């Protein structure tokens, strides 16, 4: 599903190159649940950004990148819900970006609210939800368009343990249903939810 070959990423500091990733070669099969681990600054989030085409080697508005982006759902540590929209509206907006007709969107959002057991929260705003509830909505938003791939960057980093396990159990359930998942985490317990671990150190893949 994903094939990276000798991928490198650097920033210019004056005349010097500061490398974030070095010669990354990795394959990820459809249906895998892969965990990316490593210390801070190892390049984990950069690698996820390249896989998700948030960091791309072509033009930002390239139609090919846009089409592929429709098959990817993102879950971030900080939720990134839109504060002035309700839970329902936060789930609706990714579908509107994909030009899904209004009537069809209503059915998809209703099914998603039910699947994630947040129907009672649909008219609330993010500020009215707990951290765990906000992250649950963020996962629901990532899944609302039925992506083939979910990229989760420290999705439990700001949650307490019971909320974190709830989110990880949900991601595992989605993976069991066929969704490919790549997560970045520092948490040894949560890394075991996946079937494979990719370790990074100073931008290099390590055993």
PEPESUL-V656858 format. One record per run of one state. SS is the DSSP state (~ for helix, > for strand, _ for the rest). FROM is the first residue (numbers start at 1). TO is the last residue. If there is no record, write none. Layout:
BEGIN
ss->[SS;SS]
from->[FROM;FROM]
to->[TO;TO]
END
This chain:
BEGIN
ss->[_;>;_;>;_;>;_;~;_;~;_;>;_;>;~;_;~;_;~;_;>;~;_;~;_;>;_;~;_;>;_;~;_;>;_;>;_]
from->[1;2;14;16;29;33;38;44;52;63;70;72;77;86;87;98;102;116;119;122;125;126;129;131;144;149;154;161;177;180;185;188;192;196;202;204;207]
to->[1;13;15;28;32;37;43;51;62;69;71;76;85;86;97;101;115;118;121;124;125;128;130;143;148;153;160;176;179;184;187;191;195;201;203;206;207]
END
